[in-house]
Amino acid sequence: MVLYLKKHLSITKKEWNGLVILVIVIALVVAVPYVDHRLYKDTTINAKTIDRAAATLTHNAVNKVYISNNKSSAVAGNIVFAKKPRLTVPVELNAADSARLTTIYGIGPSFARRIVKYRRLLGGFVNKEQLKEVYGLDAEKYAEIQAQVTVTPVSPKKVNVNTAGVDELKHLPYLTFKQKNAIVQYRLQHGDYASVNDMRDIAILDETTINKIKPYITFK
């Protein structure tokens, strides 16, 4: 067929090659729109989707400043972060919830949750110094916040040490199991306690511990 066309059309080999290339180009031009339509189908754009995307972008991006890593050190000294204002009215520790506690300068959500948890364990704070017993709240942190808090002493639920067994004493703060057991055993051997002074005869109870448990015990 090729030889027939070359013979009757009287074209040279060079002209023939050019004709073949032209036919191929024409075929490609005709085929491209069809192939493009098959590969990349039109997508209907939903106006609501665009609005949601724009709202998200606005919410997340407004007022943000993006600084490349290689330039951050150059501007670090000029960046000032807003500080929590110091309170003018102290926070009452026995009444404040965790949200209120976070308004204390130096107290974040984690410390606030720990304070509330420890307050529940105690049955209420009887003095602000008990904050130093909260996990992670050291002397330095206490010195920072103590002027911002106040305590209206509560009357926590008291345990009667003349009737309680070891199981009933388990909720008593500040005492180890061994100390709680000693309180019960001493009473069984010597009779009921008349006052906190009788507890000073228990060898494993030091004066500091006895003073701490005073607000939480009763003798009748």
Short mmCIF file of the C-alpha atoms (twelve columns), coordinates in Angstrom:
data_MODEL
# 
_entry.id   MODEL 
# 
loop_
_atom_site.group_PDB 
_atom_site.id 
_atom_site.type_symbol 
_atom_site.label_atom_id 
_atom_site.label_alt_id 
_atom_site.label_comp_id 
_atom_site.label_asym_id 
_atom_site.label_seq_id 
_atom_site.Cartn_x 
_atom_site.Cartn_y 
_atom_site.Cartn_z 
_atom_site.pdbx_PDB_model_num 
ATOM 1   C CA . MET A 1   0.000   0.000  0.000   1 
ATOM 2   C CA . VAL A 2   2.821   2.351  0.908   1 
ATOM 3   C CA . LEU A 3   4.737   1.572  -2.299  1 
ATOM 4   C CA . TYR A 4   1.550   2.026  -4.323  1 
ATOM 5   C CA . LEU A 5   0.949   5.452  -2.873  1 
ATOM 6   C CA . LYS A 6   4.577   6.499  -3.352  1 
ATOM 7   C CA . LYS A 7   4.500   5.382  -6.997  1 
ATOM 8   C CA . HIS A 8   1.199   6.978  -7.998  1 
ATOM 9   C CA . LEU A 9   1.544   10.135 -5.926  1 
ATOM 10  C CA . SER A 10  5.098   10.680 -7.208  1 
ATOM 11  C CA . ILE A 11  6.488   11.823 -3.827  1 
ATOM 12  C CA . THR A 12  9.999   11.486 -2.525  1 
ATOM 13  C CA . LYS A 13  10.964  9.584  0.636   1 
ATOM 14  C CA . LYS A 14  11.553  12.847 2.488   1 
ATOM 15  C CA . GLU A 15  8.117   14.120 1.483   1 
ATOM 16  C CA . TRP A 16  6.588   10.806 2.497   1 
ATOM 17  C CA . ASN A 17  8.153   10.979 5.957   1 
ATOM 18  C CA . GLY A 18  6.823   14.496 6.388   1 
ATOM 19  C CA . LEU A 19  3.344   13.347 5.375   1 
ATOM 20  C CA . VAL A 20  3.433   10.528 7.949   1 
ATOM 21  C CA . ILE A 21  4.470   12.921 10.709  1 
ATOM 22  C CA . LEU A 22  1.688   15.334 9.712   1 
ATOM 23  C CA . VAL A 23  -0.912  12.573 9.896   1 
ATOM 24  C CA . ILE A 24  0.343   11.550 13.355  1 
ATOM 25  C CA . VAL A 25  0.184   15.142 14.605  1 
ATOM 26  C CA . ILE A 26  -3.368  15.560 13.281  1 
ATOM 27  C CA . ALA A 27  -4.397  12.309 14.976  1 
ATOM 28  C CA . LEU A 28  -2.950  13.483 18.299  1 
ATOM 29  C CA . VAL A 29  -4.686  16.854 18.075  1 
ATOM 30  C CA . VAL A 30  -8.002  15.130 17.445  1 
ATOM 31  C CA . ALA A 31  -7.485  12.591 20.265  1 
ATOM 32  C CA . VAL A 32  -6.276  14.940 23.049  1 
ATOM 33  C CA . PRO A 33  -9.685  16.442 23.989  1 
ATOM 34  C CA . TYR A 34  -11.234 12.975 24.195  1 
ATOM 35  C CA . VAL A 35  -8.406  11.575 26.363  1 
ATOM 36  C CA . ASP A 36  -8.391  14.659 28.595  1 
ATOM 37  C CA . HIS A 37  -12.142 14.338 29.182  1 
ATOM 38  C CA . ARG A 38  -11.744 10.673 30.128  1 
ATOM 39  C CA . LEU A 39  -8.877  11.297 32.565  1 
ATOM 40  C CA . TYR A 40  -10.050 14.521 34.156  1 
ATOM 41  C CA . LYS A 41  -13.782 14.552 34.642  1 
ATOM 42  C CA . ASP A 42  -15.439 17.820 35.485  1 
ATOM 43  C CA . THR A 43  -16.163 18.296 39.196  1 
ATOM 44  C CA . THR A 44  -19.140 20.292 40.358  1 
ATOM 45  C CA . ILE A 45  -18.063 22.817 42.970  1 
ATOM 46  C CA . ASN A 46  -20.406 23.122 45.906  1 
ATOM 47  C CA . ALA A 47  -20.727 26.703 47.143  1 
ATOM 48  C CA . LYS A 48  -21.306 25.528 50.719  1 
ATOM 49  C CA . THR A 49  -18.045 23.575 50.622  1 
ATOM 50  C CA . ILE A 50  -16.180 26.705 49.569  1 
ATOM 51  C CA . ASP A 51  -17.798 28.710 52.379  1 
ATOM 52  C CA . ARG A 52  -16.827 26.105 54.980  1 
ATOM 53  C CA . ALA A 53  -13.239 26.018 53.729  1 
ATOM 54  C CA . ALA A 54  -13.028 29.805 53.816  1 
ATOM 55  C CA . ALA A 55  -14.426 29.921 57.342  1 
ATOM 56  C CA . THR A 56  -11.913 27.333 58.526  1 
ATOM 57  C CA . LEU A 57  -9.052  29.223 56.924  1 
ATOM 58  C CA . THR A 58  -10.200 32.452 58.525  1 
ATOM 59  C CA . HIS A 59  -10.552 30.849 61.956  1 
ATOM 60  C CA . ASN A 60  -7.159  29.177 61.890  1 
ATOM 61  C CA . ALA A 61  -5.066  31.706 60.069  1 
ATOM 62  C CA . VAL A 62  -6.151  35.164 61.214  1 
ATOM 63  C CA . ASN A 63  -3.602  36.973 63.384  1 
ATOM 64  C CA . LYS A 64  -0.977  34.227 63.008  1 
ATOM 65  C CA . VAL A 65  2.562   35.170 62.148  1 
ATOM 66  C CA . TYR A 66  4.696   32.625 60.350  1 
ATOM 67  C CA . ILE A 67  8.453   32.895 60.761  1 
ATOM 68  C CA . SER A 68  10.927  30.600 59.062  1 
ATOM 69  C CA . ASN A 69  13.306  28.666 61.300  1 
ATOM 70  C CA . ASN A 70  16.378  30.464 60.035  1 
ATOM 71  C CA . LYS A 71  14.911  33.852 60.994  1 
ATOM 72  C CA . SER A 72  13.238  32.969 64.302  1 
ATOM 73  C CA . SER A 73  16.383  33.526 66.380  1 
ATOM 74  C CA . ALA A 74  16.796  37.015 64.944  1 
ATOM 75  C CA . VAL A 75  13.354  38.148 66.115  1 
ATOM 76  C CA . ALA A 76  13.038  36.075 69.306  1 
ATOM 77  C CA . GLY A 77  14.116  38.931 71.552  1 
ATOM 78  C CA . ASN A 78  11.421  41.208 70.126  1 
ATOM 79  C CA . ILE A 79  8.463   38.859 70.670  1 
ATOM 80  C CA . VAL A 80  6.414   39.573 73.794  1 
ATOM 81  C CA . PHE A 81  3.769   37.104 74.944  1 
ATOM 82  C CA . ALA A 82  0.743   38.310 76.889  1 
ATOM 83  C CA . LYS A 83  0.993   37.509 80.592  1 
ATOM 84  C CA . LYS A 84  -1.843  36.519 82.899  1 
ATOM 85  C CA . PRO A 85  -2.750  39.590 84.987  1 
ATOM 86  C CA . ARG A 86  -2.181  39.285 88.721  1 
ATOM 87  C CA . LEU A 87  -5.361  39.058 90.774  1 
ATOM 88  C CA . THR A 88  -6.450  41.900 93.006  1 
ATOM 89  C CA . VAL A 89  -9.056  39.753 94.794  1 
ATOM 90  C CA . PRO A 90  -7.687  36.504 96.284  1 
ATOM 91  C CA . VAL A 91  -9.239  33.199 95.252  1 
ATOM 92  C CA . GLU A 92  -11.013 31.267 98.016  1 
ATOM 93  C CA . LEU A 93  -9.556  27.763 97.831  1 
ATOM 94  C CA . ASN A 94  -12.525 25.896 99.267  1 
ATOM 95  C CA . ALA A 95  -15.052 27.536 96.942  1 
ATOM 96  C CA . ALA A 96  -13.175 27.862 93.639  1 
ATOM 97  C CA . ASP A 97  -13.601 25.394 90.802  1 
ATOM 98  C CA . SER A 98  -10.738 24.501 88.469  1 
ATOM 99  C CA . ALA A 99  -11.638 27.282 86.006  1 
ATOM 100 C CA . ARG A 100 -11.497 29.902 88.754  1 
ATOM 101 C CA . LEU A 101 -8.186  28.503 90.025  1 
ATOM 102 C CA . THR A 102 -6.576  29.036 86.609  1 
ATOM 103 C CA . THR A 103 -7.026  32.789 87.081  1 
ATOM 104 C CA . ILE A 104 -4.310  32.624 89.748  1 
ATOM 105 C CA . TYR A 105 -1.018  33.883 88.336  1 
ATOM 106 C CA . GLY A 106 1.225   30.806 88.128  1 
ATOM 107 C CA . ILE A 107 -1.554  28.197 88.098  1 
ATOM 108 C CA . GLY A 108 -2.479  26.438 84.878  1 
ATOM 109 C CA . PRO A 109 -5.133  23.785 84.151  1 
ATOM 110 C CA . SER A 110 -2.951  20.912 85.388  1 
ATOM 111 C CA . PHE A 111 -2.249  22.444 88.811  1 
ATOM 112 C CA . ALA A 112 -5.894  23.551 89.085  1 
ATOM 113 C CA . ARG A 113 -7.098  19.969 88.606  1 
ATOM 114 C CA . ARG A 114 -4.607  18.683 91.186  1 
ATOM 115 C CA . ILE A 115 -5.693  21.281 93.750  1 
ATOM 116 C CA . VAL A 116 -9.369  20.360 93.333  1 
ATOM 117 C CA . LYS A 117 -8.560  16.644 93.563  1 
ATOM 118 C CA . TYR A 118 -6.504  17.108 96.740  1 
ATOM 119 C CA . ARG A 119 -9.203  19.315 98.283  1 
ATOM 120 C CA . ARG A 120 -11.713 16.502 97.773  1 
ATOM 121 C CA . LEU A 121 -9.316  14.007 99.328  1 
ATOM 122 C CA . LEU A 122 -8.897  16.188 102.416 1 
ATOM 123 C CA . GLY A 123 -12.541 17.105 102.669 1 
ATOM 124 C CA . GLY A 124 -11.543 20.759 102.378 1 
ATOM 125 C CA . PHE A 125 -8.529  22.925 103.148 1 
ATOM 126 C CA . VAL A 126 -8.122  24.207 106.697 1 
ATOM 127 C CA . ASN A 127 -5.155  26.434 105.805 1 
ATOM 128 C CA . LYS A 128 -3.434  27.582 102.642 1 
ATOM 129 C CA . GLU A 129 -0.147  25.883 103.587 1 
ATOM 130 C CA . GLN A 130 -1.778  22.595 102.592 1 
ATOM 131 C CA . LEU A 131 -1.246  23.662 98.994  1 
ATOM 132 C CA . LYS A 132 2.396   22.639 99.446  1 
ATOM 133 C CA . GLU A 133 1.162   19.063 99.741  1 
ATOM 134 C CA . VAL A 134 -0.302  19.130 96.220  1 
ATOM 135 C CA . TYR A 135 1.820   17.019 93.875  1 
ATOM 136 C CA . GLY A 136 4.397   19.141 92.041  1 
ATOM 137 C CA . LEU A 137 3.583   22.351 93.910  1 
ATOM 138 C CA . ASP A 138 6.935   23.132 95.511  1 
ATOM 139 C CA . ALA A 139 7.992   25.913 97.890  1 
ATOM 140 C CA . GLU A 140 8.880   28.241 95.017  1 
ATOM 141 C CA . LYS A 141 5.473   27.833 93.384  1 
ATOM 142 C CA . TYR A 142 3.734   28.260 96.744  1 
ATOM 143 C CA . ALA A 143 5.637   31.503 97.386  1 
ATOM 144 C CA . GLU A 144 4.460   32.751 93.990  1 
ATOM 145 C CA . ILE A 145 0.761   32.068 94.577  1 
ATOM 146 C CA . GLN A 146 0.178   32.220 98.342  1 
ATOM 147 C CA . ALA A 147 -0.705  35.927 98.360  1 
ATOM 148 C CA . GLN A 148 -3.332  35.297 95.668  1 
ATOM 149 C CA . VAL A 149 -5.338  32.753 97.667  1 
ATOM 150 C CA . THR A 150 -7.295  32.667 100.872 1 
ATOM 151 C CA . VAL A 151 -8.915  29.908 102.913 1 
ATOM 152 C CA . THR A 152 -12.141 30.061 104.811 1 
ATOM 153 C CA . PRO A 153 -11.601 27.096 107.128 1 
ATOM 154 C CA . VAL A 154 -14.126 24.327 106.691 1 
ATOM 155 C CA . SER A 155 -15.162 21.652 109.119 1 
ATOM 156 C CA . PRO A 156 -14.264 18.499 107.205 1 
ATOM 157 C CA . LYS A 157 -15.942 15.194 107.897 1 
ATOM 158 C CA . LYS A 158 -14.273 13.865 111.028 1 
ATOM 159 C CA . VAL A 159 -13.356 10.290 111.872 1 
ATOM 160 C CA . ASN A 160 -14.070 9.062  115.395 1 
ATOM 161 C CA . VAL A 161 -10.793 7.401  116.408 1 
ATOM 162 C CA . ASN A 162 -12.494 5.693  119.364 1 
ATOM 163 C CA . THR A 163 -14.841 3.680  117.155 1 
ATOM 164 C CA . ALA A 164 -13.139 3.480  113.762 1 
ATOM 165 C CA . GLY A 165 -11.382 0.388  112.513 1 
ATOM 166 C CA . VAL A 166 -8.441  0.433  110.120 1 
ATOM 167 C CA . ASP A 167 -10.803 0.389  107.111 1 
ATOM 168 C CA . GLU A 168 -12.634 3.477  108.375 1 
ATOM 169 C CA . LEU A 169 -9.342  5.259  108.979 1 
ATOM 170 C CA . LYS A 170 -8.223  4.712  105.364 1 
ATOM 171 C CA . HIS A 171 -9.711  8.053  104.302 1 
ATOM 172 C CA . LEU A 172 -7.831  9.915  107.016 1 
ATOM 173 C CA . PRO A 173 -5.116  12.032 105.339 1 
ATOM 174 C CA . TYR A 174 -1.441  12.105 106.293 1 
ATOM 175 C CA . LEU A 175 -1.320  8.631  107.854 1 
ATOM 176 C CA . THR A 176 0.305   5.472  106.534 1 
ATOM 177 C CA . PHE A 177 -1.407  2.112  106.909 1 
ATOM 178 C CA . LYS A 178 1.048   1.241  109.667 1 
ATOM 179 C CA . GLN A 179 0.172   4.412  111.597 1 
ATOM 180 C CA . LYS A 180 -3.574  3.815  111.206 1 
ATOM 181 C CA . ASN A 181 -3.187  0.278  112.481 1 
ATOM 182 C CA . ALA A 182 -1.148  1.563  115.461 1 
ATOM 183 C CA . ILE A 183 -3.974  3.966  116.387 1 
ATOM 184 C CA . VAL A 184 -6.461  1.080  116.501 1 
ATOM 185 C CA . GLN A 185 -4.130  -1.286 118.373 1 
ATOM 186 C CA . TYR A 186 -3.219  1.334  120.984 1 
ATOM 187 C CA . ARG A 187 -6.904  1.989  121.663 1 
ATOM 188 C CA . LEU A 188 -7.629  -1.743 122.040 1 
ATOM 189 C CA . GLN A 189 -4.781  -2.078 124.532 1 
ATOM 190 C CA . HIS A 190 -5.249  1.143  126.548 1 
ATOM 191 C CA . GLY A 191 -8.889  2.085  126.100 1 
ATOM 192 C CA . ASP A 192 -10.512 5.056  124.376 1 
ATOM 193 C CA . TYR A 193 -8.633  8.251  123.646 1 
ATOM 194 C CA . ALA A 194 -9.670  11.187 125.808 1 
ATOM 195 C CA . SER A 195 -7.951  13.768 123.620 1 
ATOM 196 C CA . VAL A 196 -5.210  14.206 121.060 1 
ATOM 197 C CA . ASN A 197 -2.684  14.194 123.909 1 
ATOM 198 C CA . ASP A 198 -3.229  10.446 124.360 1 
ATOM 199 C CA . MET A 199 -2.132  9.880  120.768 1 
ATOM 200 C CA . ARG A 200 1.292   11.331 121.550 1 
ATOM 201 C CA . ASP A 201 2.076   8.072  123.354 1 
ATOM 202 C CA . ILE A 202 1.997   6.211  120.026 1 
ATOM 203 C CA . ALA A 203 5.662   5.876  119.074 1 
ATOM 204 C CA . ILE A 204 5.244   6.088  115.310 1 
ATOM 205 C CA . LEU A 205 3.145   9.272  115.411 1 
ATOM 206 C CA . ASP A 206 5.324   12.375 115.480 1 
ATOM 207 C CA . GLU A 207 4.136   15.826 116.529 1 
ATOM 208 C CA . THR A 208 3.932   17.102 112.944 1 
ATOM 209 C CA . THR A 209 1.632   14.277 111.881 1 
ATOM 210 C CA . ILE A 210 -0.590  14.651 114.960 1 
ATOM 211 C CA . ASN A 211 -1.034  18.374 114.307 1 
ATOM 212 C CA . LYS A 212 -1.949  17.661 110.679 1 
ATOM 213 C CA . ILE A 213 -4.673  15.155 111.541 1 
ATOM 214 C CA . LYS A 214 -6.248  17.211 114.360 1 
ATOM 215 C CA . PRO A 215 -8.877  18.877 112.112 1 
ATOM 216 C CA . TYR A 216 -9.938  15.483 110.745 1 
ATOM 217 C CA . ILE A 217 -10.489 13.455 113.940 1 
ATOM 218 C CA . THR A 218 -12.901 13.426 116.852 1 
ATOM 219 C CA . PHE A 219 -13.014 11.471 120.106 1 
ATOM 220 C CA . LYS A 220 -16.772 11.193 120.572 1 
# 
